[in-house]
Amino acid sequence: MALIDDYALAGGLRLADALIAATAIEMNLTLLTANIKHFAVIKQLKIQRFDPSASCP
């Protein structure tokens, strides 16, 4: 809920994205996402861009 409190209004963070981000932060994982803008506002989150078109032959 801290992420929602901090980023919902300013960054448009929604509950599902907050849960995903909180899990990655708590487990000290890098979040792999094709939608960087949903998570970019969360400073303590490690993010890596995923390009779905690059993974298909």
N, C-alpha and C positions, 0 to 999 in steps of 0.2 A: 504494500500500500504506500510505502514511502516513495517509490518511483512514480506512482500515480499522483501523489501529492505534489511532487517536485516537477513533473514533466507533462501532466495531462493538459493543462491550459496553455503553457508556453510552447510545447512541442507537439501537442496533439496525440500523446501516447495513450493508447487504449489498453484495456485490461489484459487482453490476450498477449499483446506485445510486452506489457509490463511483466507478466508471468514468465514469458520466455527469457526476457532480459534478466530478471531476478534469478532465475535458475542458472543462467550462464555465469553471472557474477558470483553467486554463492558457491558454485562448483569450480570457479576459476577457469572457465572455458572461454574459448574464442567463439563468438557467434558468427556462423556462416549464413549470410542472407543476400538475397537478390534485391532487397528493398532497404538500402542503407538509410534512407531518409526517416524511416520509422524509428530507428535506433540511434541515429547520429547525435541526438541531444544528450544522451546518457554518457557522461564523461568517464565513469568508472568501468564501462563496458568495452571489452576488446571485440572489434568487429573486423570481419574479412568479407570482401565482396564475393558473391557467388554468381557466376554467369551461366544460366541454364543452357544457353545455346552452345557454349563451349564444351559442355560435357556430352553432347550428342554427336555421333559421327556423321 
